[in-house]
Amino acid sequence: MKKTVVTIVCLGLLAFSTAPSQTRPEDWENPRLLGVNTEAPRATFVPFPDAAAALRLGPKESPRYLSLNGPWKFHWSPRPATRPLDFWKLSADVGGWKEIPVPSNWMFQGFDIPIYVNGSYEFARNPRPPFVPHDHNPVGSYRRSFTLPKDWAGMDVYLQFGAVKSFFYVWVNGEKVGLSKDSKTPAEWNITPYLRPGENVLAAEVYRWSDGSYLECQDFWRLAGIERDVYLYAAPKVHIRDFEVRAGLDGTYRTGELEVTAELAGLASTDSSIGTVTLTLWDPSGKKVLAAKDLAVANLGDAGPARVRFKSDLAAVARWSAETPDLYRLVLELRDASGKTLEAVTSKVGFRTSEIKNGQLLVNGAAILLKGVNRHEHDPYTGHVISEESMRRDIELMKQSNINAVRTCHYPDDPRWYELCDEYGLYLVDEANIESHGMGYGPESLAKDPEWGPAHLDRVVRMVERDKNHPSVIIWSLGNEAGDGVNFENAYAWLKKRDPTRPVQYERADLRAHTDIYCPMYESIENMVKYASKRQDRPLIQCEYAHSMGNSTGNLQDYWDAIESHDQLQGGFIWDWVDQGYAAKNAKGEFFWAFGGDYGPADVPSDLNFCCNGLVAPDRTPHPALFEVKKVYQHVKFRALDLAAGKIELSNRYDFIALDRFDLDWQVVADGRTVGSGTIERLAGAPRAAAVVRIPLSGLLKSGAEYFLNLSLRTREASPGLPKGHVAAAEQLPLRPAAEPSREAVPASPLAVDDGPRFIRVVGRDFVLRFDRLTGSLDSFVYGGRELLASGLEPNFWRAPTDNDFGNGMPRRLAVWRQAGLYRNLRSLEARGNGPGRVMVTVEYGLARGAAAQTLEYAIDGDGHVAVTAKLTIQAGAKLPELPRVGLKMAMPGDFDKLLWYGRGPFESYRDRKSAAFVGLYETTAGEPFPYVSPQEYGNRTDTRWVAVRDAAGWGLLVAGDPILEFSAHPYWPEDLTQESRGSMHPPEVQKRDFVCLTLDHAQMGVGGDDSWGERVHPQYTLPAKGYSYTFRLQPLKPGNDPAAAGAR
């Protein structure tokens, strides 16, 4: 494919030597060497000097916290052999080095290139773990200085790197401190012995690839660098090293059960006690609800670290859930024997339970449904460095789209993400940083190799110890697509013993004993229902489903019809949240989203645009599919009980909140225009119960119009992520279909037919239609002296393949229909009178080498109305595949770009993705932005009653379905958007036409979305090769004409 981004360095990635040069393995090729001198993993917290500071300040505002983020001196080397060997020495001169921001991925700072592959290793075609390239393995050398605050004197100082990919060494003041692997959890060292008064020098040496990379073969961009915060914190010699909060509920799920364990560091084995720990708890309103007595610190000596344990019950506790994210505030204060405060630490606390009971996942005793997405950490400008602003934007979009759960695919996220999920209310499946996809699932799998057992367990331990105090984490995941074997069995056994309060899942375990949840990926609806047809010992929750690559996410409602009908089907996680594209410009300065293959030379491994499977664009602009997700995922369902009486049932599918948090807005619309509206305030409806409302419809419905009742459930007050007035659920119910259109009898205007050797012209009072004898097409429509057509009306059975179409072989399988539209055989064209003031023009085409035929009948009347009837016939015995679409296409001049239509909208819709697109009156322009990272079918509107295509003055054409049609209007032919292969083009490479291409379809097949590598559109949304007949009306418009009035006739 065409390379659109400047090549920075030629990698020569795939032909490298991995042979070790000495008997002793390199540290970065030793899977049993996981770290040197690192502290044991712990929960995320920062110490404060006292409880008042802990309550008043944020963690980064603590006087015992010192950020080392910012500019660092940096040197990039293409291979270990050429790295600067002594840069960590105090005497080394790095003054000539460039600076790089920390955190950052160095690929976005002018060094090296990003690589995207899905399930293979980017550094080896034939992987030989634990070896990685020696001749090309970039190394980043980092260095900076810092000065400690004066009031840190006498305290221990700890250094934390939040995340470094993939392996690194650390030096302080010229002395090696240690090393670490696992690129998605923190590494921490006590650097007190290495410090000196005044300025100190910190150095880090980061390797792009190491043996750890064999466990980091995830479906995302393969980057390198210091990706998360680097900081120091100070603690007194005796301090709280870690603490665990277990905040559960009793058997009634009403009384809170609080258990806190604090572990102290710095006690000498001879110390009997150094003082006390005080625990205080405030409820969500800020009221102090628990003030524990001072608890003496017990020293266990050589038997283990000193610990303080505390237990208490709290009656009528406010329970945490994704719907009610009520958080308590806990402060632990450590005092010495004289009562002086040494330090204080704090944590938010959510009381909740998560368990498997009777084969279902229960949170707080309720069998919840996980309406989830998978979320990679991705920023279109900074790679894997994610700002809090971006995290909040994701969460707010998710909450507003009725998403209640996130799987942290495929690694632990930035610690701030968990705090925000606690605060806003999202359920998390927290996943360990383990994926060895490139080794396959057979005997070669690292899951089966005991040599790799410690590395597997280490990554699970680090995740669990870091994230154990977050109520949002309701499920642990052992990893993703890493095969299965003894290493996961051992990790599961350790985790169940370490934390019995949460279920554990692992997809590759299938239904074996070391997963508490059956969590397949891309399971069919049929197989899901089959699983749930008899009682099972665990729920089915798909860890990945509804692959949302490009124009996708079809038949989502069908998935949820099945899920909501079987109590052991408890949801799933859509793949995935965000398109992993990067902001880029081509040589012309045109903006586009870059994907795999856009960086570096042609031999760089790439899986092209397979990284772009999101419900939102890289900049978080929602794709049309997100609106469908919101509709399908909504927690309140509407059902008409007695429409004539306005009686509607609201089924509250929330697990923990009542409907009194919402108002119900209603509108009665006639032919798209509101004729009545109102609001029902303070609804009644307990969680998981139904409520009935009555809408006053009397006198609103008249004859001759099509009526709908639109219902919108709006929040009464703001809540985390949801503003006041937010539409949480909506529905459209048909009240009365439109009466059959009838045109008043008017005197017929005379028509003249000019039957010439090249053209047939039909001439009316104010218009001329012309048919081309060479092509059979209606190629000119002049009305009021203005040409309305730029290209004639002709058969069209092709759509530009979507990403899913490429995945299931549609371009080759259905190529006959592409050819049928392009290379049709004109059999006949004739015109004849059809009564006073009426002319009938009939065109017949042979298609598909005679296997099919298309007849077009144009019934033209004296005022310029043209009724077009298209008939497709299939020869008996012809073996033709299904059709991409059944329709016609034409073009109008480029200034006819104003669209007004009555049908589903405002966003695009398809046969299998239209429940969120309500019927109404909408307008847009034919130049609306292309929504996907790679050209493909887009912009379709279904169930259209009529569409008007006009210029700014009001001249144009109305197309009215009989009764409905599908249409799209944009400056491209379907052929323009048709790629040779998936991901071979970017939108700027598609040349815009100077006209508006209008497709007018009886139907187009659905977009599918079960997956993007084989599954076809579901049968009920396809167009089998059979006969089709449909009719629509063309009507010219001039300034002052009302399209709605014309369309209703």
Secondary structure, DSSP 8 states (H G I E B T S, - for coil): ----S-------TTS-----SSSS--GGG-TT--EES------S---BSSHHHHHHS-GGG-TTEEE--EEEEEEEESSGGGS-SSTTSTT---TTSEEEEES--GGGGTSS--EEESSS-TT-SS-BTTB--SSS--EEEEEEEEE--GGGTTSEEEEEES-EESEEEEEETTEEEEEE--TTS-EEEE-GGG--SSEEEEEEEEES--GGGGGB--SEEE--EE-S-EEEEEE-SSEEEEEEEEEEE-TTS-SEEEEEEEEEE---TT-S--EEEEEEEE-TTS-EEEE---EE-B--GGGS-EEEEEEEEETT--BB-SSSB--EEEEEEEEETTS-EEEEEEEEE-B--EEEETTEEEETTEE--EEEEE----BTTTBT---HHHHHHHHHHHHHTT--EEE-TTS---HHHHHHHHHHT-EEEEE-S-B-GGG-SSTT-GGG-GGGHHHHHHHHHHHHHHHTT-TTEEEEE--SS---SHHHHHHHHHHHHH-TTS-EE-GGGTTSTT-SBB--BS--HHHHHHHHTS--SS-EEEEEES---SS--TTHHHHHHHHTT-TTEEEEEES-SB---EEEE-TT--EEEE-TTSSS-TTS---GGGG---SB-TT--B-HHHHHHHHHH-SEEEEEEEGGGTEEEEEE--SS--GGGEEEEEEEEETTEEEEEEEE-S----TT-EEEEE---TTT--TTS-EEEEEEEEESS-BTTB-TT-EEEEEEEEEE---------------EEEE-SSEEEEE-SSEEEEEETTT--EEEEEETTEE--SEEEEEE------HHHHHTTHHHHTHHHHHHHHS-EEEEEEEEE-STTEEEEEEEEEEGGGTEEEEEEEEEETTS-EEEEEEEEE-TT------SEEEEEEEEETT--EEEEEEEESS--BTTB-TTSEEEEEEEETT----SSS------EEEEEEEEEE-TTS-EEEEEEEEEEEEEEES--TTTT--SSTT---GGGS---SEEEEEEEEEE-----S-SSS----GGGS--SS-EEEEEEEEEE-TT--HHHHHH-
